[in-house]
Structures are given as C-alpha cells and as structure tokens.
Amino acid sequence: MKKTLSDLRSKKQLKQKISMLTCYDYPTARLQDQADMDVIFVGDSLGPNELGYEHEKDVTLEDMIHHLKAVRRGIKNAYLLADMPYGTYDTIEAARTTAMKLIDHGADGVKLEGLELAVIEDLSKRGIETWAHLGFNPQKHIEASVHGKTFETARSLVEAADALQSAGACMMVLELVPEEVGALLTERLLIPTIGIGAGRFTDGQVLIAHDLLGLTPKKLRHAKDYGQLDQHMLTAFQHYVKDVSSGMFPEKSNLRHMDQDELHLLRCYLLK
C-alpha cells in the first residue's frame, strides 16, 4: 500500500521509527521499496555520490528530475521525497516552479534547507508537502560540523524549528546536531523529525545509501556500514578482468549457437 504523509505522522504518534534512505536510480529504488522503506529520498547528495560533482551545490534541477524519474519507476509503496537544488528556491516564484516540476515528475514531497519561511508558507498553502532541514545544511555551509553544541546555537535551532513548523513545514530533517538537541526538538515538535547524525531519539533516521553500503571511501561517524559493497564490487571487477584476459570468459554456458544448416549457407555465401 502506498505510504503517505499521514502514515509518517501516525508513526510519530505511535512512537514507531521512520526509515529513510537516499536513492538515485531504478534498481536501487526497486530494492529499497521491496525492503519496505518508509521514505525514499532523491537528495542533492546525488552530486558527489553519483555524478562525480565536487559539491551538492553543483546539482541542477535537470539532474534532479532525471534521477527522480528513474527512482519513481522503481517505487510502488514508499513515500518519495526530492530535494530542491541549490539556487532553485531563491524567490517564492522560483520555488513554486521548482516544487511543481518535482511533483509533476513523481515526488510526493519536496525538501529545502534553512529558514525559508515565506517559501514554505507559500508551498504549503498550495498543498505541496514541504520538508524543512536544520542543523548542517550542505547547500549553505562550507564544511560539515555539528550545530547546536552551545546554549545560544541550540536556542537558535529551537526557534528556527518552531518558525518552520508554524510556516507549514510537514516534516523536518535534523543533520549533525547533538543527540540532546535532536531529542528535545523531536519531543517539542508536532511534525515528525528525521535525523542524520542527530542521535537515537528523532522520529526516524536517514542515511546516504552509499555510506550504508560501504561505497564511500570516507568513514563517517554517524553512518553504519551494512554492506562493504565496495570490496565485493572490486573483487568481481578484478575477476572479470582476469577471466577476459585469460580467455576464461565467456564459458560454454554463456554461448549461443547458429543452426548448422544456416551456418553452412552463410559460409557458402561468403565464398562467392
């Protein structure tokens, strides 16, 4: 059954955790959906993790739509969230256009970063499910660092979260904040919170799929490696190179043959 925002909100009320992962392609989307993922997220982490870009800021709306469409094809049940790329919601009009394009291409909701109150208010009034994102914001901050470690910075996060909820944000991602701040905001807010590096007590968790699978060279404190898939892939590629070089691939089981009579006709034709 298709998961909706109401389902995610019900999970908060029932104190059931919400699962969420990034996704950028059809086969991964299909597997995540089969795993009963609650939220599948086409994030701007697409840039450095999939497209080889230097930064999330380099991702364009065209990039996002291309991958969103592929992910949409692989999903039957999960809620599909899409990031609004850097520079595409600088004005209310631009944000409206961006959000509608993402919704038209299959997103159930959109996410933006920072204290964009007017944008969130406008989109939510138009019935667009708009997620907020506080703490470390890759589109706005140069280096990853923990936000909210002091009273003053934590108070700023609380005030921002209150304002975003009042403006109409339907969910909130908390990235790289102390566990205590994540817990307090989750208890305070009526809307569900999703943590990444925000401790154990948010309403749900999100990770970049590449980090979970061990495809990211850098080991991150907030991520857990569930797969070490990089080594499995490297080993498979090395075996393939070796087999091709030595003539061990293709094997007999990989071959297709022509009917002998048809082959005879072809050989005769070539001798003319």
URHU-V471846 format. One record per run of one state. SS is the DSSP state (H for helix, E for strand, - for the rest). FROM is the first residue (numbers start at 1). LEN is the number of residues. If there is no record, write none. Layout:
ss:from:len
SS:FROM:LEN
SS:FROM:LEN
This chain:
ss:from:len
-:1:4
H:5:9
-:14:4
E:18:5
-:23:3
H:26:9
-:35:4
E:39:4
-:43:3
H:46:6
-:52:4
H:56:3
-:59:2
H:61:13
-:74:5
E:79:5
-:84:8
H:92:13
-:105:4
E:109:3
-:112:5
H:117:9
-:126:3
E:129:7
-:136:11
E:147:1
-:148:3
H:151:17
-:168:3
E:171:5
-:176:1
E:177:1
-:178:1
H:179:10
-:189:3
E:192:5
-:197:7
E:204:4
-:208:1
H:209:4
-:213:16
H:229:18
-:247:5
H:252:3
-:255:5
H:260:11
-:271:2
